Amino acid sequence: MKIISTFLLFLFISFSVKSQTPVNLSGSVYNTQHHPITGATVRILNTNYNTATDKNGQFNFKQITAGKYTLNISAIGYADKNQQINITGQNQQINIQLNPSNKQLDEVTVTAQKTEQDQQTVPTAITTLNARQIANYRLWDLKDLTAIAPNLYSAGPGDNRTVTGIRGIVTTSYDPAVATYVDGVNQYNLDTYIPQLLDVERIEILSGPQSTLYGRNATGGVINIITKQPSNTLSGFAGIDFGNYGQQRYTLGIKAPLIKDKLYLGIAGVYSGFNGFYTNTYNNSHFDKQHFFLGNYSLKFLANSKLNFNLNVKNYNNRNNGAFPLAGSSADALSKPYHVDQDATTKMIDNTFYSSLAVNYTGRSFNFTSLSSYQVNNRYYTTPIDGDFSPLDAVSIVNNYGDGWNKVKTGIQEFRFTSPASASKLKWTGGLYGFYHYAPNKQGTHYGADAAALGSPVSDFTSINTNTDRDLGLAAYGQATYTITHHLDITAGLRYDYEHKKENVIGEYQPDGQPAIVTQADTSAKANFKAFSPKLNIDYHLSANNNLYGGYSRGFRAGGITELSSDPSQPPLYTFNPEYSNNFEIGSKNNFFNNKLRLNADVFYIHVNNAQVPTLILPDAITVTKSAGRMNSKGAELQLNALPIKWLSVDYSFGYTHARYTDLVVGNNGVAVDLKGNHQIFTPDVTSMLAVQYNYELEGTQSARLTARGEWRYLGDQYFDLANQIEQKAYSKFNARLGLETKRFGLFLWERNIANKKVIDYAYDFGASHLANPRTYGVSLSTTF
């Protein structure tokens, strides 16, 4: 009730604002030589006002309510600029100068707090990558974000999914610890998760708990992916990439106005494939040959200057001939790199369909957004997976039981109200969120002719576990920022989450060639979870370019119900509690030398209660989660972006994390083991990334330049099991990129992991290990129009 009352108060204050007569805003955009810039995009943040300058650099907006706004101006070859304007009751004219992008850093606009604002004014740690930086880093997959954001580590378990941790808060099950959003819609869990990147405008990485605005499973942070939107300008792109290991990648996209100022269409696609890094010595074949297609289709309808509709559809079709290229131990993986010895070779079929509809209304008293999403994923393996990772016919995993199984469906709806763009002292956000998730999982463990070698007295049968989840969640949230003085802002927020979970389990025993026998009758359990997620931040503006902030936020990862497995010490249908974290952060954000240097730094402390600890049950390959511990994580972060001289850019990020369990007792073969003081898994103690790029402008040309780029990434010591027996020592990797770029074309040679460093990228607690990618190199040709 308190949330509802506060939200109604916000609305009352907003509606109480005296109505103003709409006016017109016009202006011009020019460069440092006072020449007009044609085709520059001009937007009024947090509104639907969006236009482009004409051949004279002129733009015009009609019927704007008086108030304070922020203009965002961008143009190819120039640094993005945010400019504050105060529209009075009369028509106004404004002139805007843009500086070349080789002389000034972009002023970055983000939606971290679900409204558009300058990154440097958000009182929390954020790493932002624009489209140009995404291309420079050659980011094709979210896994490549490791170390670009301080204290971020991302890895692949071998099935083309990505698990990510930030500041020691890591993904240990299908419910992530770092939430991923695409165009404002949550990718619910690892089943409905699309790791590939296509036609992306911006990536925002929010570090630390973000549960007040984003809800469940944002305890480590949030990755916001914003794709490029169509406009009145016809545009497109195409690209071809070739590399060793048979790598090939083709991208194509077009954006066009179907009806000028009303209806816009965007279509983009990428096809990628390669022959695989691994060799299966069992039959001397490429083990992980794979390919995928990702399509992104958008339709935007602008009903008027206040109301628009955005329909977005994605389909992701992934094929992997040899998923889970795992060695039996980390020692085997490093002694025989990129070789496996498995008698069973399967093909993974992974199909994801994703659709969302966004309705945006901007008014004088409030803005309104409705986000509706439907996500479907069907992942199965055509033949059994080798479960013993050896040439023995001992254990294999079966999940190909037909269309009715292993097909996950998720529906999400969010209604959000925010203060109007013209709001001055009080800016607020409030909303309602709901989801429904259905996951029917049927998986069998087959014991073959050599099962006795692994201790099974019986062979030639399948143990089948069926676990069906039905989850329902509702939430209400509100957040407000009040400007006390010109130098001081205070932000407070609160979210209430309610979740209802139901799980059904069925166990069966099926001798080869015989009907299945029920061993665990159809049984179900229900559980309800509730959580309050508060937030409080204080932001002090020393000047227009220097901010200090401090704050507290609470993280919430949903509880659940344990699944059915073959381990009698891990009974099914037991409830495990939600995981809570309390995060304290102090930081500073600074721009220096006329925005040629950006330096942001912070320190943090996180205390985790009811830490959700996974236990992988073998040979079922089912993860059972328990609330088994408490953990402290503390550290520091630094980010630097600089343009020290013309055409030279330097980007550096550093993160230090000290994450230890203060209380952790786990079971091991029926014996309780105390692991107090152990390191958190998947958490390098140091992440460091340095990127230096130099562009050389060719004489006699206006837009052609040579580009040379080098990257150094350093990851400190980390562990992959709670007992801290599987360790990867600190290591460095080097990447490089060299090419020729014009206004419309680009030709680049690239190389990654130049020294061919062989390191463990991911390991399961029973020892099976997956290496990071070897040295790869190739050529890329791209064009835009």
Secondary structure as UniProt FT lines:
FT   HELIX           2..15
FT   STRAND          23..30
FT   TURN            32..33
FT   TURN            38..39
FT   STRAND          41..44
FT   TURN            45..46
FT   STRAND          50..52
FT   TURN            55..56
FT   STRAND          58..64
FT   STRAND          67..74
FT   TURN            76..77
FT   STRAND          81..87
FT   STRAND          92..97
FT   TURN            101..103
FT   STRAND          109..110
FT   TURN            112..113
FT   STRAND          117..118
FT   HELIX           119..121
FT   STRAND          126..130
FT   HELIX           131..136
FT   TURN            137..138
FT   HELIX           142..145
FT   TURN            146..148
FT   TURN            150..151
FT   STRAND          152..155
FT   STRAND          163..166
FT   TURN            167..168
FT   STRAND          169..170
FT   STRAND          178..182
FT   TURN            183..184
FT   STRAND          185..187
FT   TURN            190..191
FT   STRAND          200..207
FT   HELIX           211..214
FT   TURN            216..217
FT   STRAND          221..227
FT   STRAND          235..243
FT   TURN            244..246
FT   STRAND          247..259
FT   TURN            260..262
FT   STRAND          263..274
FT   STRAND          279..280
FT   TURN            281..284
FT   STRAND          285..286
FT   STRAND          289..302
FT   STRAND          307..321
FT   HELIX           330..335
FT   TURN            337..338
FT   STRAND          339..340
FT   STRAND          347..362
FT   STRAND          367..381
FT   STRAND          385..386
FT   STRAND          395..398
FT   TURN            403..404
FT   STRAND          407..418
FT   TURN            421..422
FT   STRAND          426..447
FT   TURN            449..450
FT   HELIX           451..454
FT   STRAND          461..483
FT   STRAND          488..511
FT   TURN            512..513
FT   STRAND          517..543
FT   TURN            544..545
FT   STRAND          546..557
FT   STRAND          560..561
FT   TURN            568..569
FT   STRAND          575..576
FT   STRAND          579..592
FT   TURN            593..596
FT   STRAND          597..617
FT   TURN            618..621
FT   STRAND          622..645
FT   TURN            646..647
FT   STRAND          648..668
FT   TURN            669..670
FT   STRAND          671..674
FT   TURN            676..677
FT   STRAND          686..697
FT   TURN            699..700
FT   STRAND          705..715
FT   STRAND          718..719
FT   TURN            722..723
FT   STRAND          727..728
FT   STRAND          731..741
FT   STRAND          745..752
FT   TURN            754..755
FT   STRAND          760..763
FT   TURN            765..766
FT   STRAND          769..771
FT   STRAND          776..784
//
